[in-house]
Amino acid sequence: MTTAPPTEPTPPAPPDSPSVRPARKRVLGLIGAICLVHLWLATRSNEFHFQQHPDEISKIEQILENRRNLHHPLLMINAVDLAAKLRASVTPRRYDVKYWVQRRLTPQQVVEMGRMFSALCTTLGIFLAAAAFVVTGRPWAGVGAAALMAPNYSIVLAAHFFKEDAALCLGLGAYLFTWSLFSAHPTRRRAILTGVATALLLSGKWAGGIFILGHWIALLAWGDRKTAFRWLGWQLGVFCLVFAAINHQIFAALPTFREAISGEVRVLTVGRDTPGTLLGKYNWWPLGWLNQEPGLSFLLASGVALAAAFAGWFGRPWRTLAFVPIAYTLTLGLTDKFSARYILPSGFLVLMFSGALLGRAAEGALAFPAKGWRLATLAVVGALAIAAIAVQAANTRHLPADLRVSPHEAAWTWIRENLDGKPAKLMQIRRHLIPRETGLFDPATPPLPVELSELNDRGLTYEALKKSGATHLIFRTMERNNRTRGVVDPGLFDDLDRLGKKVFEAPPGPVGIIQPGIEIYEIR
């Protein structure tokens, strides 16, 4: 009697095999459902007044007045501008003002369109970043990545503002996704997609160039150079065409562009313009910030995930793509300007790799031959995943209610109720605290019933306030705390407390950028 030879185990199907496509579609559907939850979070309570965020006003002006200041690349501005023009084309003329869009749309309508675009950008960015793991044969790594990114406080908050940070998330997700596709199987079509994604990344924010440079350094240092340079001409050609199409206004105003970029660089390098100090005073603030948000445990988990990525645990493309967050985060240490906005892409990638590590661990547990070990490991990984998602969701839970707090509108209500019909003259420190003083035509917000002082706030003193005839001073509490960075006289706030009378105060709120606290003093 002959014995049949033992059968060898069937090797796993490659990621592009037709046999895995149905399962891949189901996983992508699950990731899509997770991203819809993020979109819901990102669009809740996004109707706060456009004057609350100091940086949104200039973007509204650029759209309503059909101009560009070129401080940033133009993906977000031009996309929202196109949407505004399409909406205006079906909206009847309502206002007798200079500009075509401004005759039909209010600043509040424009800013809410911008915030909706931001929400779509972060949603698509999360989906594409997670899908990058799926197309490289690590589907549950993609699910884990999406599950941690979707409820994150910083990403959801960024989606509520008409700012380029959300567009950077979109470009980053697109870049990771297309390069995962291209590295797995280089073709002309995929090369074209990488060119488009690279243009989106750089057009979202200039910081996208750091990601691109970091990735190419890794490709040349230890990547597959043959793959990197295959179809390079198509990548470069498509990149140039798409970048030029998105940012075409730059080429018509190069002097303005150079001046704007120089200004941005000066802000980032302040205190480091002395020879030898750029690298000599390296800051570790990015790691300190990531230690707080998303948190130390996620930072450590992402470090383990990056090491695993370099070892090939997530697939060949991730051996070089893993260098992207390292290059960007280390570059941030070269500036003394701290900002949560700057660290957002790093947090995005920390959460992505942390979630991918959990998903990959679950995949590894499923491969255990012993059922007991398999179930025990899955239980541990599942508990860690639930805890990690719960931490992110808990931080975001109160955000919709927090965003509805409006110190600006509370201050305007107080002025209307207490100064209407009185000989009051109101002075403000800095700008954008008073309705209709932004230069934008805003028919939705009634003007305040007081005379506004034209006194310059530079070097402002209490005596100068009295001599100008101002009866009240309004300012942000953050200006008191920062001493307005040398704008007003250093003793002004001490004199206000000693000689004036505080008649209104809205304390700083949990979302400091739109709730800086507002105080009103009576000048006596």
C-alpha positions as CSV (number, residue, x, y, z in Angstrom):
1,M,0.0,0.0,0.0
2,T,1.5,3.3,-1.1
3,T,1.3,6.4,1.1
4,A,0.4,9.7,-0.5
5,P,3.2,12.3,-0.2
6,P,2.5,15.0,2.3
7,T,1.0,18.2,0.8
8,E,2.8,21.4,1.3
9,P,0.9,24.4,2.7
10,T,-0.5,26.7,0.2
11,P,1.4,30.0,0.2
12,P,-0.7,33.2,0.8
13,A,-2.1,34.9,-2.3
14,P,-0.2,38.1,-3.3
15,P,-2.0,41.4,-2.6
16,D,-2.9,41.9,-6.3
17,S,-4.3,38.4,-6.7
18,P,-8.0,38.2,-7.8
19,S,-8.7,35.8,-5.0
20,V,-8.1,38.5,-2.3
21,R,-10.0,41.3,-4.1
22,P,-13.5,40.5,-2.5
23,A,-12.0,40.4,1.0
24,R,-10.1,43.6,0.2
25,K,-13.3,45.3,-0.9
26,R,-15.0,44.3,2.4
27,V,-12.1,45.8,4.4
28,L,-12.1,49.0,2.3
29,G,-15.9,49.2,3.0
30,L,-15.2,48.9,6.7
31,I,-12.5,51.6,6.5
32,G,-15.0,53.7,4.6
33,A,-17.6,53.3,7.3
34,I,-15.0,54.4,9.9
35,C,-14.2,57.5,7.9
36,L,-17.9,58.4,7.6
37,V,-17.9,58.5,11.4
38,H,-15.0,60.9,11.2
39,L,-16.8,63.1,8.7
40,W,-19.8,63.2,11.0
41,L,-17.6,64.4,13.9
42,A,-15.7,66.8,11.6
43,T,-18.9,68.6,10.5
44,R,-20.6,69.0,13.8
45,S,-20.8,72.6,15.2
46,N,-18.8,74.1,12.4
47,E,-21.1,77.2,12.1
48,F,-19.3,79.4,14.6
49,H,-18.8,83.0,13.5
50,F,-16.1,83.6,10.9
51,Q,-14.4,86.3,13.0
52,Q,-13.6,83.9,15.8
53,H,-10.7,82.4,14.0
54,P,-8.0,85.0,13.2
55,D,-6.6,83.2,10.2
56,E,-9.9,82.4,8.4
57,I,-10.7,86.0,7.6
58,S,-7.9,86.5,5.1
59,K,-9.0,83.3,3.2
60,I,-12.6,84.6,3.0
61,E,-11.3,87.9,1.7
62,Q,-9.3,86.1,-1.0
63,I,-12.4,84.3,-2.3
64,L,-14.9,87.1,-2.1
65,E,-12.5,89.7,-3.5
66,N,-11.0,87.3,-6.1
67,R,-7.3,87.8,-5.1
68,R,-4.5,85.7,-3.6
69,N,-1.9,86.6,-1.0
70,L,0.2,83.5,-1.9
71,H,1.3,82.8,1.7
72,H,0.4,79.2,1.1
73,P,0.0,76.9,-1.9
74,L,-3.5,77.1,-3.4
75,L,-5.2,73.7,-3.3
76,M,-7.6,74.7,-0.5
77,I,-8.3,78.3,-1.6
78,N,-8.8,77.4,-5.2
79,A,-11.0,74.4,-4.5
80,V,-13.3,76.4,-2.2
81,D,-13.2,79.3,-4.6
82,L,-14.5,77.0,-7.4
83,A,-17.2,75.7,-5.1
84,A,-18.2,79.3,-4.1
85,K,-18.4,80.4,-7.7
86,L,-20.6,77.4,-8.6
87,R,-22.9,78.2,-5.7
88,A,-23.0,81.8,-6.6
89,S,-23.9,81.0,-10.1
90,V,-27.2,79.6,-9.0
91,T,-27.8,82.2,-6.2
92,P,-29.6,85.5,-7.2
93,R,-27.8,88.8,-6.6
94,R,-28.7,90.1,-3.1
95,Y,-26.2,92.8,-2.2
96,D,-25.0,95.9,-4.1
97,V,-21.2,95.5,-3.6
98,K,-18.2,95.5,-5.8
99,Y,-17.3,91.8,-6.3
100,W,-19.4,89.2,-8.1
101,V,-19.3,86.4,-5.5
102,Q,-19.7,89.0,-2.7
103,R,-23.0,90.1,-4.2
104,R,-24.4,86.6,-3.6
105,L,-22.6,85.0,-0.7
106,T,-21.9,86.2,2.8
107,P,-18.5,85.6,4.6
108,Q,-20.2,83.1,6.9
109,Q,-21.4,81.0,4.0
110,V,-17.9,81.0,2.4
111,V,-16.2,80.0,5.7
112,E,-18.6,77.2,6.2
113,M,-17.9,75.9,2.7
114,G,-14.2,76.1,3.5
115,R,-14.8,74.1,6.8
116,M,-16.7,71.5,4.9
117,F,-13.9,71.2,2.4
118,S,-11.5,70.7,5.4
119,A,-13.7,68.0,6.8
120,L,-13.7,66.2,3.4
121,C,-9.9,66.5,3.2
122,T,-9.2,64.9,6.5
123,T,-11.8,62.2,5.8
124,L,-10.2,61.3,2.5
125,G,-6.7,61.6,3.9
126,I,-7.6,59.0,6.6
127,F,-9.2,56.7,4.1
128,L,-6.3,56.8,1.7
129,A,-3.6,56.4,4.4
130,A,-5.5,53.4,5.8
131,A,-6.1,52.0,2.3
132,A,-2.3,52.1,1.7
133,F,-1.9,49.2,4.1
134,V,-4.7,47.3,2.4
135,V,-3.1,47.4,-1.0
136,T,0.2,46.2,0.4
137,G,-1.5,43.1,1.8
138,R,-2.0,44.3,5.4
139,P,-5.8,44.9,5.5
140,W,-6.3,44.8,9.3
141,A,-3.4,47.2,9.7
142,G,-5.4,49.6,7.6
143,V,-8.5,49.1,9.7
144,G,-6.5,49.7,12.9
145,A,-5.0,52.9,11.4
146,A,-8.4,54.3,10.4
147,A,-9.9,53.4,13.8
148,L,-7.3,55.4,15.7
149,M,-7.1,58.4,13.3
150,A,-10.9,58.9,12.9
151,P,-11.8,60.0,16.4
152,N,-8.6,61.9,17.2
153,Y,-9.1,65.3,18.7
154,S,-6.5,67.2,16.8
155,I,-7.5,65.8,13.4
156,V,-11.2,66.5,14.1
157,L,-10.4,70.0,15.3
158,A,-8.3,70.7,12.2
159,A,-11.3,69.7,10.1
160,H,-13.4,72.4,11.6
161,F,-11.2,75.3,10.3
162,F,-10.8,76.7,6.9
163,K,-7.0,76.2,7.0
164,E,-4.4,74.4,4.9
165,D,-3.6,71.8,7.6
166,A,-6.5,69.6,6.5
167,A,-5.4,69.8,2.8
168,L,-2.0,68.6,4.0
169,C,-3.6,65.5,5.5
170,L,-5.3,64.8,2.2
171,G,-2.1,65.1,0.3
172,L,-0.3,63.0,2.8
173,G,-2.8,60.2,2.6
174,A,-2.8,60.3,-1.2
175,Y,1.0,60.2,-1.3
176,L,1.2,57.1,0.9
177,F,-1.6,55.3,-1.0
178,T,-0.2,55.9,-4.5
179,W,3.4,55.1,-3.5
180,S,2.2,51.9,-1.9
181,L,0.5,50.9,-5.2
182,F,3.4,52.0,-7.3
183,S,6.1,50.2,-5.2
184,A,4.1,47.0,-5.1
185,H,3.7,46.9,-8.9
186,P,5.2,49.8,-11.0
187,T,3.1,50.7,-14.0
188,R,2.6,53.8,-16.1
189,R,-0.9,54.4,-14.7
190,R,0.4,54.1,-11.1
191,A,3.3,56.4,-11.9
192,I,0.7,59.0,-13.1
193,L,-1.2,58.6,-9.9
194,T,2.0,59.2,-7.8
195,G,2.7,62.3,-9.8
196,V,-0.9,63.6,-9.0
197,A,-0.5,62.7,-5.3
198,T,2.9,64.4,-5.1
199,A,1.4,67.6,-6.6
200,L,-1.5,67.4,-4.1
201,L,0.9,67.0,-1.2
202,L,3.0,70.0,-2.1
203,S,-0.1,72.1,-3.1
204,G,-1.7,71.4,0.3
205,K,1.0,73.1,2.2
206,W,4.7,73.9,1.6
207,A,5.6,71.5,4.5
208,G,4.6,68.7,2.1
209,G,7.9,69.2,0.4
210,I,9.6,67.9,3.6
211,F,7.7,64.6,3.3
212,I,8.6,64.3,-0.3
213,L,12.3,65.0,0.3
214,G,12.4,62.6,3.3
215,H,10.8,59.8,1.3
216,W,13.2,60.2,-1.7
217,I,16.2,60.3,0.7
218,A,15.1,56.9,2.0
219,L,14.4,55.6,-1.5
220,L,17.9,56.5,-2.6
221,A,19.6,55.3,0.6
222,W,18.0,51.9,1.1
223,G,15.1,51.6,-1.2
224,D,14.6,49.9,-4.5
225,R,16.3,52.4,-6.8
226,K,15.1,50.6,-9.9
227,T,11.5,50.9,-8.8
228,A,12.0,54.5,-7.7
229,F,13.3,55.6,-11.1
230,R,11.0,53.5,-13.2
231,W,8.5,55.8,-15.0
232,L,10.1,58.8,-13.3
233,G,9.6,60.9,-16.4
234,W,5.9,60.3,-16.2
235,Q,5.8,61.1,-12.5
236,L,7.7,64.4,-13.0
237,G,5.7,65.5,-16.0
238,V,2.3,64.8,-14.3
239,F,3.5,66.5,-11.1
240,C,4.5,69.6,-12.9
241,L,1.2,69.8,-14.9
242,V,-1.0,69.2,-11.9
243,F,1.0,71.5,-9.6
244,A,0.9,74.3,-12.2
245,A,-2.9,73.8,-12.7
246,I,-3.6,74.1,-9.0
247,N,-1.2,77.0,-8.3
248,H,-1.3,78.9,-11.6
249,Q,-1.8,82.3,-9.9
250,I,1.8,82.0,-8.4
251,F,3.4,82.2,-11.9
252,A,1.5,85.4,-12.7
253,A,2.7,87.1,-9.5
254,L,6.2,85.8,-8.8
255,P,7.4,89.0,-6.9
256,T,4.4,88.7,-4.5
257,F,5.1,85.0,-4.1
258,R,8.8,85.6,-3.2
259,E,7.9,88.2,-0.7
260,A,5.2,86.0,0.9
261,I,7.6,83.0,1.2
262,S,10.3,85.2,2.6
263,G,7.9,86.4,5.3
264,E,6.9,82.9,6.2
265,V,10.6,81.8,6.4
266,R,11.4,84.8,8.6
267,V,8.7,83.8,11.1
268,L,10.0,80.2,11.2
269,T,13.6,81.1,11.6
270,V,13.3,84.0,14.1
271,G,16.1,83.8,16.6
272,R,18.1,81.5,14.3
273,D,19.5,84.0,11.8
274,T,22.9,84.2,13.5
275,P,25.4,82.0,11.7
276,G,25.8,78.6,13.3
277,T,22.6,78.7,15.3
278,L,20.2,76.9,13.0
279,L,21.5,73.4,14.0
280,G,23.2,74.6,17.2
281,K,19.9,75.2,19.1
282,Y,17.9,72.2,18.1
283,N,14.6,71.9,19.9
284,W,12.9,68.7,21.0
285,W,9.5,70.4,21.3
286,P,7.8,68.2,18.6
287,L,8.4,65.0,20.7
288,G,7.2,66.8,23.8
289,W,4.0,67.9,22.1
290,L,3.4,64.4,20.7
291,N,3.9,63.1,24.3
292,Q,0.7,65.2,25.2
293,E,-1.3,64.7,22.0
294,P,-1.9,62.0,21.0
295,G,0.0,60.7,24.0
296,L,3.1,58.8,25.2
297,S,1.6,55.3,24.7
298,F,0.8,56.1,21.1
299,L,4.2,57.7,20.5
300,L,6.0,54.6,21.8
301,A,3.7,52.3,19.8
302,S,4.4,54.2,16.7
303,G,8.2,53.9,17.4
304,V,7.7,50.1,17.5
305,A,5.7,50.2,14.4
306,L,8.3,52.2,12.5
307,A,11.0,49.7,13.5
308,A,8.7,46.9,12.3
309,A,8.1,48.9,9.0
310,F,11.8,49.2,8.4
311,A,12.1,45.4,9.0
312,G,9.5,44.8,6.3
313,W,6.6,43.7,8.6
314,F,4.1,45.9,6.7
315,G,5.4,45.2,3.2
316,R,8.2,46.4,1.1
317,P,6.9,50.0,0.3
318,W,6.7,50.8,4.0
319,R,10.5,50.3,4.5
320,T,11.0,53.7,2.9
321,L,7.6,55.4,3.6
322,A,8.3,54.9,7.3
323,F,11.0,57.6,7.0
324,V,8.4,60.2,6.1
325,P,7.2,61.0,9.7
326,I,10.7,60.8,11.0
327,A,12.0,63.4,8.5
328,Y,9.2,65.8,9.1
329,T,9.1,65.6,12.9
330,L,12.9,66.0,13.2
331,T,12.8,69.0,10.8
332,L,10.3,70.8,13.1
333,G,12.9,70.9,15.8
334,L,14.8,73.5,13.7
335,T,12.2,76.2,14.4
336,D,11.5,78.0,17.7
337,K,7.9,78.7,16.6
338,F,5.8,76.2,18.5
339,S,2.3,75.4,17.2
340,A,-0.1,72.5,17.5
341,R,-0.9,73.0,13.8
342,Y,2.7,72.2,12.8
343,I,2.7,69.0,14.7
344,L,-0.6,67.8,13.3
345,P,0.9,65.7,10.4
346,S,3.2,64.0,12.9
347,G,0.2,63.2,15.1
348,F,-1.6,61.9,12.0
349,L,1.2,59.5,11.2
350,V,1.8,58.5,14.9
351,L,-1.8,57.4,15.1
352,M,-1.7,55.7,11.7
353,F,1.4,53.6,12.6
354,S,0.1,52.9,16.1
355,G,-3.2,51.6,14.7
356,A,-1.4,49.7,12.0
357,L,0.7,47.9,14.7
358,L,-2.5,46.8,16.5
359,G,-4.0,45.5,13.2
360,R,-0.9,43.8,12.2
361,A,-0.7,42.1,15.6
362,A,-4.2,40.9,15.1
363,E,-3.2,39.4,11.8
364,G,-0.2,37.7,13.4
365,A,-2.4,36.3,16.1
366,L,-4.8,34.8,13.6
367,A,-1.9,32.8,12.2
368,F,-1.1,31.0,15.5
369,P,-1.8,27.2,15.0
370,A,-2.8,26.7,18.6
371,K,-6.4,27.9,19.2
372,G,-5.8,28.8,22.8
373,W,-2.9,31.0,22.0
374,R,-4.7,32.5,19.1
375,L,-7.8,33.4,21.2
376,A,-5.8,34.8,24.1
377,T,-3.6,37.0,21.8
378,L,-6.7,38.3,20.0
379,A,-8.3,39.1,23.3
380,V,-5.3,41.1,24.4
381,V,-5.0,42.9,21.1
382,G,-8.7,43.6,21.0
383,A,-8.6,45.0,24.5
384,L,-5.7,47.3,23.6
385,A,-7.5,48.5,20.5
386,I,-10.7,49.2,22.4
387,A,-8.8,51.1,25.0
388,A,-6.8,53.1,22.4
389,I,-10.0,54.1,20.5
390,A,-11.7,55.0,23.8
391,V,-8.9,57.3,24.7
392,Q,-9.1,59.1,21.4
393,A,-12.9,59.3,21.5
394,A,-13.0,60.6,25.1
395,N,-10.7,63.5,24.1
396,T,-13.1,64.5,21.3
397,R,-16.4,63.9,23.0
398,H,-16.9,67.4,24.3
399,L,-15.6,69.2,21.2
400,P,-19.0,69.9,19.5
401,A,-20.2,71.6,22.7
402,D,-16.9,73.4,23.2
403,L,-17.1,74.9,19.6
404,R,-20.5,76.4,20.3
405,V,-19.1,78.7,23.0
406,S,-18.6,82.1,21.4
407,P,-17.0,84.8,23.5
408,H,-17.1,87.2,20.6
409,E,-20.9,87.1,20.3
410,A,-21.2,87.3,24.0
411,A,-19.2,90.5,24.0
412,W,-21.2,92.0,21.2
413,T,-24.4,91.2,23.0
414,W,-23.2,93.0,26.1
415,I,-22.2,96.1,24.1
416,R,-25.6,96.2,22.4
417,E,-27.4,95.8,25.7
418,N,-25.3,98.2,27.8
419,L,-23.9,100.9,25.4
420,D,-26.7,101.4,22.9
421,G,-27.9,105.0,23.0
422,K,-24.9,106.1,25.2
423,P,-22.0,108.4,24.2
424,A,-19.6,105.5,24.1
425,K,-16.4,105.3,22.1
426,L,-14.9,101.8,21.8
427,M,-11.2,101.0,21.2
428,Q,-9.8,97.6,20.4
429,I,-6.3,96.1,20.6
430,R,-5.3,94.4,17.4
431,R,-8.0,93.6,14.9
432,H,-11.1,91.5,14.1
433,L,-12.9,91.9,17.4
434,I,-15.6,94.3,16.1
435,P,-18.2,93.3,13.5
436,R,-17.8,94.8,10.1
437,E,-14.3,96.2,10.8
438,T,-12.5,93.5,8.9
439,G,-13.1,95.2,5.6
440,L,-15.5,92.4,4.6
441,F,-19.1,93.2,3.7
442,D,-21.0,91.2,6.3
443,P,-24.8,91.7,6.1
444,A,-25.5,88.9,8.5
445,T,-24.0,90.6,11.5
446,P,-25.5,94.0,12.6
447,P,-22.9,96.7,13.4
448,L,-22.3,97.7,17.1
449,P,-24.2,100.8,18.2
450,V,-21.1,102.6,19.3
451,E,-18.4,104.9,17.8
452,L,-15.2,103.1,17.1
453,S,-11.8,104.7,18.0
454,E,-9.2,105.1,15.2
455,L,-6.4,105.3,17.7
456,N,-3.3,103.2,16.8
457,D,-2.6,100.5,19.4
458,R,1.2,100.6,18.9
459,G,2.7,101.8,22.1
460,L,-0.8,102.4,23.6
461,T,-0.9,103.7,27.1
462,Y,-3.8,104.4,29.5
463,E,-3.2,108.1,29.3
464,A,-3.4,108.0,25.5
465,L,-6.7,106.2,25.7
466,K,-8.1,108.9,28.0
467,K,-6.9,111.7,25.7
468,S,-8.4,110.0,22.6
469,G,-11.9,110.1,24.2
470,A,-12.3,106.4,24.3
471,T,-14.7,105.2,26.9
472,H,-14.2,101.5,26.6
473,L,-11.4,99.1,25.6
474,I,-11.9,95.6,24.2
475,F,-9.2,93.0,23.9
476,R,-8.5,89.3,24.0
477,T,-7.3,87.8,27.3
478,M,-4.5,86.2,25.4
479,E,-3.2,89.7,24.6
480,R,-2.9,90.4,28.3
481,N,-1.1,87.1,28.9
482,N,1.3,87.7,26.0
483,R,1.6,91.4,26.7
484,T,0.8,91.7,23.0
485,R,4.4,90.9,22.1
486,G,5.5,94.5,22.6
487,V,2.7,96.2,20.6
488,V,1.1,98.1,23.5
489,D,2.9,99.8,26.4
490,P,3.9,97.1,28.9
491,G,2.2,99.0,31.8
492,L,-1.2,99.3,30.0
493,F,-2.8,96.3,31.6
494,D,-1.6,97.2,35.1
495,D,-3.1,100.6,34.7
496,L,-6.3,99.2,33.4
497,D,-6.6,97.1,36.6
498,R,-5.7,100.0,38.8
499,L,-7.5,102.9,37.2
500,G,-10.1,101.4,34.9
501,K,-13.1,99.1,35.6
502,K,-13.7,95.7,34.1
503,V,-17.3,95.6,32.9
504,F,-17.3,92.4,30.8
505,E,-15.2,89.2,30.8
506,A,-15.6,86.0,28.8
507,P,-12.9,83.7,30.0
508,P,-10.7,81.7,27.6
509,G,-12.5,78.5,26.4
510,P,-11.2,75.0,25.7
511,V,-10.6,75.8,22.0
512,G,-8.1,78.6,22.5
513,I,-7.7,79.7,18.9
514,I,-11.4,80.7,18.6
515,Q,-12.0,81.3,22.3
516,P,-9.1,83.4,23.5
517,G,-11.1,85.1,26.2
518,I,-12.5,88.7,25.8
519,E,-12.4,91.6,28.3
520,I,-14.0,95.0,28.1
521,Y,-12.8,97.8,30.4
522,E,-14.4,101.2,31.1
523,I,-11.8,104.0,30.9
524,R,-12.2,106.3,33.9
